[in-house]
Amino acid sequence: KASAKPLIDFCFLHMLSSTLEIRPLLRVKAKEYDAVNELVNKLGANLYIQEPNLYDEEYDEFLNAIKTAQFFKEWIEEKDEEYLLESFSIRPGEIRSKVDLADWLCYCAIELGKLLELNIIVKELLKLRIRIQFLLYFKSCYRRPYAYSRGKRRIRCALVSQWNTRACYGNGARGNTGFAVC
């Protein structure tokens, strides 16, 4: 069951990447073509969007959506911006734009799932949305000096809501920062 979790996440990320709103998609370069095709063969029938024929016009867009889904997968696995720039040639402003759009599309999918009473899918999409949405805040928090321990390793931070300020001070919030070290 635990090994199926990344597969489910990747399939949802591919579904989000296949929408028109995420465009322009990340382009598959000639040297990446074999690796992306290998991933498509590995996933096979598990993807929610059916793979077009190899000679169809949409096949390149399908591969570009796979690469964009790979980018989102690396994002939710907490890869830093330098790694994403080297691996996917995507700049920080583009990262922010795509993550905001993916968050919005995930919210739309959740609401549609609620209307259609697809509770299992809604549950998985809610988890995915939290991973997409709040990792942006966690990564911006890493740059703050109080977000590092003595060993200089990263510590996750959480946004502090105004109604829960007292509890957050008990958990290590420093000053009026709006963040608590978890």
Beta strands, then each sheet from edge to edge (+ up, - down):
strand 1: 157-159
strand 2: 179-181
sheet 1: 1+ 2-
end
